[in-house]
Structure formats: structure tokens, C-alpha cells
Amino acid sequence: MSILQESKIDFNRLFFPKSIGIIGASWDPAGGGFFFRAMKDKFRGPMYLFNPRLAGKELLGHKVYNSILDISEPIDYVILAVPSRLVPKLLEEVGQRNVPFCTIFSSGFREVGNKTLENQTIQVARKYNIRIIGPNCIGVYNPKGGLHFAFEQSRKSGNFGGIFQSGGIAQNISQLIVSYGLHASKLISIGNSLDLSPVEFLEYFLTDEHTKIIGLYIENLRSIEQGRKFMEIVKKCNLNRKPVILWRAGYGEATKKAILSHTGGLAGNNEIWKAVGKQTGSCIASNSNELAALASAFNLTRLPNTRNVGVIGIGGGSTIEAIDILEKYNLKIPQLSEKTMNKMKRFIPDVNTNLTNPIDLGGMGIQPNIYYRTILALDNDPNISSIIFVKDPERFGGFEEILNELGYKGLDLNREFIRYISKAKSACTKPMYCVMLKINEGFEEYKSRYKFKLKLLNRNVPVFDSLELTGSILDKLNSYREFLQKHGKFPKNEINNSHNNPF
């Protein structure tokens, strides 16, 4: 529970403010000037700048005022970017203007042992009923509301909501998810979470129609009571088909010390956090890439019905590697049905191929139509619940020369594979995942991989860069499905083939 008295919070004025103020705005790109530059061409309402040293002057075409008390217009949201010792005094002025929300960018509070300053700050917030984000944070990213906390953030809004105790990680995730075909609904950097905690924002996400998937980066929670409420709301989100992906830092001793100096909290026992994941149905991620990849899988396709996986590899060695890795992540590689095997024998010769699961297409794998028919065969197999196919698009250039010799003149293999995989995706009822291997680091190879990945993501096919990551993602997807089954929430009664509500 927050330190302020518990009540229903109207977050609309935070996420969709009609006007905002930046106290401490300056030419300094690392202070208040950072927020101004990040939003100056994106936020459509009035943006008021305050700094007594620049009062009466202009900052990139915006007038700078001495104090927030110098204007009479209402302000919904203020960012306080000043030295920490000035925070209580300036927060008093913010309160006198009846501003409901304030992000405190300043550091120098509990994380450095300055609890007295924290207490003074929260006393002012209580006096005026200001809800605080932070301190020691960068606040809110909501592209639909024009709020940004980084220069190169997408203006496109999506369905991924996030709560992060690190501003740097919040910025990284906001851009990393885009590379996985995902966009943010709202992301919040909460820092020390003196007042508003993950609990209040999770309660908001639970009923927010624009948020379907939730990511968390948590270093610590402030109290046992807050921990109990956290578990309750996380479980509620998961049971309401809003999967929570929890990246919990602090597994090593050095990390625990870093957390103490970062947000001023204790990291907690690792086994407790693992139990939190199991009891609440949360997916535990170990890094930012896994968090973004898992969110992408939730976003682009439906949950698998079982742990049975059908795999299409690109060579005998790679199929053996696939078995080792996928079984390590509690996935099963079942025998294909006799009907499926007989069907594939009609279009795949028995020379340099292997039609058992995992399937090795050998040289036939360079033909997009053969790949298409193989995917459809796996989709119709009753022993298979999800399909993994391994591709190496950076080799397409060399294969095109071979196909030219066989009479396929001028064939763009990248485009053809995308076309046939798209056809398979449209016809398939089971989730598909692409493992796109990286073999070389050349520019042309990178370009081929990038083009292939982008096209597949646009067609709702998740793309991962290793079997290891794919195995981890499918393990977590199945664990979430098993959690829902345990509570009678899977499968859903309605038809669930919608991109907007895929699982």
C-alpha cells in the first residue's frame, strides 16, 4: 500500500494530462532540459517551464517562468528535476497549485541513506494530496498521451504496459520491444516508489483496455503489506488473461549491493521471488531480452495447448541440438503420427532427409513450397501443439544461385519464403515460432536477417535468434497456460484467433 491514504486514484490526469510543467528546465540535456527535449514536439498541450535562473528568457521557443506560482492556468502533471535538497520546498509550491501528480527525477534520498529528506517530501505530499512517482526516476511514457522519457521512442501505441524500478531499463525496454513487433500502452519508471508503488499501477493496468501484457522490473518492495498486495494484484492480472512478466533482479551478492545504492531497498530472498512467480502465475524473466521476447510471443500468437513441439530443422546436427535444448526446457518432441509421415513422403524424398520429429528437410528445405507443406502437415498432426521452424535467411543469396540453375530464374528467396510462411500462418490453427539463426556478421547478412524478421513480425509470427531463447519462451508460455488450466481459465470459451486478444 502507498504511504498516502488509500483511495481510488484517477490516473487519467497522469497518463493523459491536458498540461504539464517541468521545474528545473534548462539547457542542460541531462536535467530538466532532457524531459523538455524528449516531449517538445510530441506533447500537444501547454508545457510550462520553470527555472528562476532563466526566468523571462526562452528555451527553444518556450517561455521560462520563475515559479509555478507565477501562472494561473491549471497543470495536471509536474516533473521535478532539481537538486534533492530543494524538493520539499518546491513540492510545497506544486501543492499550492493543486497539481495531482508529480514525478521526482531527483536522486539523493533513501538510496544514499537520506531518509529525513524522504520523510519531509512525503509529509508535503500528504498535506496537498499529491501523488508522487519516484523519487529517483524518469516518470511516464505514454505515446497516446504524448508523454515520453527518451528521445527516440516510438509514437505508436500498443498493448504492452510496464512498471520499472530503473529508468535506464525502462528506456531500453521501450525501444527493445519495438524490435520484437510490440509497442507500449504505458510504461512507468517508479524509482524508489516512495508513494505510488507497483501495486497501484497494476490495479490500473488490470482494467485498462489498452494494456494486454504487463512487464515488471522489480528490485525490491517496501514492506510486507505491500508484498501481500502485490501478490494479490499480480495473480488477479494473470487470471484475467493479462500475463505478467516479472524480471526480478538481485540474484548475486554484488547485484544486491548495487540495488541498495540504486533504489535504497533490500533485494530479498531468491526462493521467495520464485515462489511469488509460481503462486501468482507470473512468468519470471532473467533479462530484458527475454522479457521483450516473451511479451512478443504473448502478443503475436495464442498459447499452445500442450508442451508437444514439432520442429523443422536445417540439418541433422541442428535437429539433435534442438532436442537437447528443448527438452532442457521441459518441452516434448513426440513421434509424429503415421498419417503425417505418409503425407510428407509424397513431397519429400528419402535422400538426405529425416521425417521423424525434429524434421530434417535437407536440400529440400531451400524450396519455400516444401517448407509450407511441411508446416501444414505438422499443424494437422494430433501429437503436435506448437511448431518451431529454423531458418537462416542470410544464406538465401547463395541458394538463389542454385535455384536459378534449376530453372527458377530471378527468384527472391526471402520474399518467397515470407509469402509461403504467411500462407501457412493463415491456414494454421497452432502457434508458430521462427528461430532465425545468425551465422555471419556482414552487412548483407544483417540486411537479409532484418528484412526476414520484420516481415514475419508483421505477419504475427514471433522471431527469436536462438533455440535457447525459444525453448525458454515456450517453457514459460506453457507454464502460464498450465496456471490458467489449474484455475479453470483455459481454454477460453470464445473463439480466440483475434490478434488483439490472442490467448
WOZIRA-V849455 format. One record per helix or strand. SS is the DSSP state (@ for helix, = for strand). FROM is the first residue (numbers start at 1). TO is the last residue. If there is no record, write none. Layout:
# WOZIRA-V849455
ss: (SS | SS)
from: (FROM | FROM)
to: (TO | TO)
This chain:
# WOZIRA-V849455
ss: (@ | = | @ | = | @ | = | = | @ | = | @ | = | @ | @ | = | = | @ | = | = | @ | = | @ | = | @ | = | @ | @ | = | @ | = | @ | = | @ | = | = | @ | @ | = | @ | @ | = | @ | = | @)
from: (12 | 19 | 32 | 46 | 52 | 58 | 62 | 68 | 77 | 84 | 101 | 110 | 115 | 131 | 139 | 143 | 147 | 160 | 167 | 184 | 198 | 213 | 224 | 244 | 253 | 270 | 283 | 288 | 308 | 316 | 332 | 338 | 354 | 359 | 362 | 368 | 386 | 393 | 413 | 431 | 443 | 462 | 467)
to: (15 | 23 | 39 | 50 | 54 | 59 | 65 | 70 | 80 | 96 | 104 | 112 | 128 | 134 | 142 | 145 | 147 | 164 | 180 | 189 | 207 | 218 | 239 | 248 | 262 | 280 | 285 | 300 | 313 | 328 | 332 | 345 | 354 | 360 | 366 | 379 | 391 | 405 | 427 | 436 | 458 | 464 | 486)
